[in-house]
Amino acid sequence: MYSLLEHFTARPECFELCDTGELWTNPHVAEKMLQFHLDGSNDLASRSEGAILHMVTWLCEHVEMGGKTLLDLGCGPGLYAAHFQRAGAKVIGIDISHRSIAHARDSGIPDAEFLVGSYHDLKLPQSDIVALIYGDICAMPQSKRSELLIRVNSAMPSGGHLIVDCYATSLFTHRREETLFEVNLDGGFWAPAPYFGFKQTFVYPTETTALDKYLIVEREGNRLVYNWLQYLSPAQLSSELTEAGFSVGPPLDVSNGQPWQSAQGMFCLLAQKV
């Protein structure tokens, strides 16, 4: 046990062991995540139902959806896809969670297509619009962001649109290092009870990145889960988008599409393939 805890509390290099598969593919965790997604009153796994509707409404004022193919990366159970479809887009969704994709396929969105897999690995379908929403861009290191953005650019025609939102660096100032232990940590989220849950938070000021590292100890064995989040400035993300072949508009407030203010937590960038 000493060696296990010693390994758990050791600080990894920034984005070392960057694998979110356990968070989305473990059957128990995937079911819990789906429940959070479908509870439209909270923002734990996705935005609340009202916030999603507001965001899609103003996005449709900036980007014409009618008759376009829209690729929804990290689509989850199809919460945004349903609204995009109603706006006239033909939606293709990709998500790593079998459970979420099964729900999306059963949701009755006409003509939508949903694929199981990592959008880092699958061949991206040709699309007029690509959406990467709710901070997915922040869960990957800069090298993987660059690879993904280049692949997205290649999968759309000239003039195609990319919609991406991001956690701003102003939110990073609230992150603190901590160690937490709890029986059935997070109310049974990580496994069927009983289990012991440990959470170690590391912050990396130079990279404006935080890691929530979990150790889940069950009778059958132990699991380590790494949940990385990098907080970016509009200038930094705009620069990465430009290098990938996009022209980029000013940052927008995710709640209403108005110009973003630096004190606000998340921003959205609308980019267009040059």
C-alpha angles and dihedrals in degrees: 000000000000092000091047093053092042089056092044095052094045113111111239124210113269109287092358110150092015102181120137094175094105090055093056107025105044102106096227094044092044090055091049091048090051090052090053091048092053095046097091093192098073141052098219100114101005137358118288118271092257093047092051091051092049092049095048090046094058093039089059088056090057101036124039108232102177113114093356129124110236122197112205109200113203089011096170112191092343101266094145093033093065091055093044089051091052088053089060103265125132103230130214113184129195125192136158093222114092089195094054093045091050089055092047091051091050094048095086099237102165118243092352120141123208124194129194116224146069114300086216090066108027122086104255115235117238107266139173092215131027122195123198102176141176099030099301088140089063095058094070135064121254092259092057091044090055093049092048095046091051091050091048090051090052091051096060136062124249107286093027117145132236119198115198132164128195146190108252124229090246088073092055091069088071095057117104134181113250144156121221133183124185138159106247090003115219094014099294095316097132103047143345107286137296107057140120118240128201124186124192118184119201125186126203108199097187091055095034086230134137131198125203104197117191131196114195114193117196133166089255096050146293135290132197119206125190119200111184126187126181119195114216137192120231089245093055096047092043089054092052091049091049091051088053092056104268134124110223133212126213119286115274134204107255092218099057112001093247122134110294121243120213094239092060118098107228132025135193127219123201110204131183129205110250 
